Amino acid sequence: MRELQGIFFLFPITLCLFSQSAYSQLTQNYYANICPNVESIVRAAVTKKFLETPITVGATVRLFFHDCFVQGCDASVMVASSGNNTAEKDHAINLSLAGDGFDTVIRARAAVDAVPQCTNKVSCADILAMATRDVIALSGGPSYAVELGRLDGLKSSATDVNGMLPGPDSSLDQLTNMFAVNGLSMSDMIALSAAHTIGFAHCTTFSNRIGSTVDPTMNPTYASQLQGACPTNADPNLAVGLDPVSPRTFDNQYYKNLQQGMGLLKSDQVLFTDTRSRPFVNAWARSEAGFQRAFVAAITKLGRVGVKRGATGNIRQNCAVLS
């Protein structure tokens, strides 16, 4: 989630930019009388995509995070730029969002719309939330009930992204404050950071840690391996796995890596080096079940951020086009 460099704005920790009050209208059986088989339809489409392209997991999870942290979970990150409007997806920090994440949602939406009863009845925002749950489960992570009933946002602007997403060198205070803006606690942040147990990061996002002077918080052997994988002046598109041990499995290995100085990004490793967050890392490194419970609680809260209801949203016929 923090693969790209970003601009950081330090918000007071007491500020909550997005109210979660609208989430009270979200329910797990929202589509029971509208599109009763929507979850199985989405799961089938996501599973097919996953079997074709395993990197779909990290791509979809990151897409959900980037969507929810900018104007709330409203699929505004799916919108394509048009005319004089530069949409969220074309902001610099979002340019590395893998196309497989977008494709996962587009395929799932097409599968849902292919059922006459469901055509144009399920929001892109809800499909992204369901697809995120499904890729996590498919890669060995927890399966959990997804609250549904979100509408799609009515706007998408690259300027709204400024300062809203953490970057690879964020400090613990910056991370904590940025999550607090969205009604998420430090423990939520640390739990959600474990999404970095899957996916990739471009060499440019951590090259400052493995230069002539290696970051002292990084395991020397790991640093040497990264120097070999990402030589000086490497292709800027070159990327390595965020988790060097189990890169395709959604598990608690992320925290075990941090204990060994093997957090790829500075904003990952800080969760262990800072004594305020270290107890969470140690606890979840010891307990896979404890981590999974914390992660499910945190991603459920994330899915409630900035929910659109009533006149504040609609259901787009095309996820990439505002309507």
C-alpha positions, 0 to 999 in steps of 0.5 A, spaced: 500 500 500 505 504 500 509 502 494 510 509 491 513 516 493 508 521 496 507 528 499 506 527 506 501 532 510 501 531 518 494 531 520 492 532 528 491 525 530 484 527 533 481 529 526 477 525 522 476 527 515 471 521 513 465 520 518 463 512 518 456 514 520 453 512 513 456 505 514 450 504 519 446 503 512 451 497 510 449 490 511 451 483 509 445 481 506 444 488 502 443 484 495 438 479 498 432 481 494 436 485 489 441 480 486 441 474 491 447 470 488 452 477 487 457 474 492 458 467 488 458 471 482 463 475 484 467 470 487 467 466 481 470 471 476 475 473 481 477 466 482 478 465 474 482 472 474 486 469 480 488 463 477 490 466 470 494 472 474 496 471 481 499 478 482 491 480 482 491 479 489 496 485 491 493 489 485 486 488 488 488 489 495 492 496 494 486 498 489 481 498 495 486 501 500 487 507 495 480 508 493 478 508 500 483 513 503 481 518 497 474 520 498 472 514 501 470 507 499 466 509 492 470 506 486 472 513 484 479 510 483 476 506 477 474 512 474 478 514 467 480 521 466 476 525 461 476 532 458 479 537 463 478 532 468 484 528 471 481 523 475 484 520 481 487 514 477 492 518 474 495 522 480 502 520 480 502 516 486 496 512 483 500 510 476 503 504 479 496 501 481 497 494 477 492 494 471 490 487 474 486 490 480 482 494 475 481 488 471 479 484 476 473 489 478 471 490 471 470 482 470 466 481 476 462 487 474 461 484 467 459 477 470 454 480 475 451 485 469 450 478 465 445 476 470 438 480 468 436 481 475 442 484 477 444 488 471 446 495 473 444 494 480 450 492 484 455 498 485 462 498 483 464 500 490 461 494 493 464 489 487 471 492 489 470 490 496 467 483 495 473 482 490 478 484 495 475 479 500 476 474 495 483 475 493 485 475 500 481 468 501 484 465 495 491 467 497 490 463 504 488 469 508 481 470 512 475 469 508 470 474 512 463 477 511 463 484 507 458 489 509 454 492 502 450 497 500 455 503 498 454 507 492 459 509 487 462 516 488 460 522 483 467 525 482 474 523 481 479 528 481 487 527 482 487 533 486 483 530 492 489 525 492 494 530 495 497 528 501 492 522 503 496 516 501 502 514 505 509 513 502 514 508 503 518 513 508 513 514 512 514 515 520 510 511 525 507 518 527 505 520 519 502 513 518 498 513 525 495 520 523 494 519 516 490 512 518 486 516 524 484 521 519 479 515 516 477 513 523 482 508 524 487 506 530 494 505 530 492 497 531 488 498 525 494 501 521 499 495 523 494 490 521 492 493 515 500 494 513 500 486 513 497 486 506 504 487 504 505 480 505 503 480 498 505 484 492 511 487 489 514 494 490 519 498 485 526 498 486 526 506 486 521 506 492 527 503 497 533 504 493 535 510 498 535 504 504 540 500 500 545 505 497 552 506 499 550 507 506 545 501 508 539 503 512 542 500 519 535 497 521 535 493 515 538 486 515 545 486 512 544 479 508 537 482 506 540 488 504 545 485 500 540 481 496 536 487 494 542 490 492 543 484 487 536 485 485 536 492 484 543 495 482 544 502 481 541 505 475 536 499 474 530 499 470 525 504 474 520 498 472 524 493 476 520 490 482 521 485 487 516 482 492 514 485 498 515 479 502 521 475 501 519 469 504 512 467 502 510 472 497 504 469 494 501 467 501 497 472 505 499 470 512 503 473 518 510 472 515 510 480 514 511 481 522 516 475 522 520 479 517 520 485 521 523 482 527 528 480 522 530 487 519 526 484 513 521 490 512 522 492 505 520 499 505 522 504 511 515 505 513 514 497 514 520 496 518 518 502 522 513 498 525 518 494 529 523 499 530 519 504 534 517 501 541 510 504 540 508 499 535 513 493 536 508 490 541 503 489 536 508 486 531 511 481 536 504 479 538 501 478 531 508 474 529 506 469 534 499 468 533 496 467 526 489 467 528 490 473 532 493 477 526 487 474 522 482 477 527 485 484 527 486 484 520 478 482 519 476 487 524 481 493 521 479 492 513 471 492 515 472 498 518 476 501 512 470 499 508 466 503 512 470 510 510 466 515 506 461 511 504 456 514 499 448 513 500 442 517 497 444 523 493 451 523 494 452 517 490 449 512 484 451 506 481 455 507 475 453 503 468 461 503 467 465 503 473 470 508 469 465 513 467 462 518 472 454 518 471 
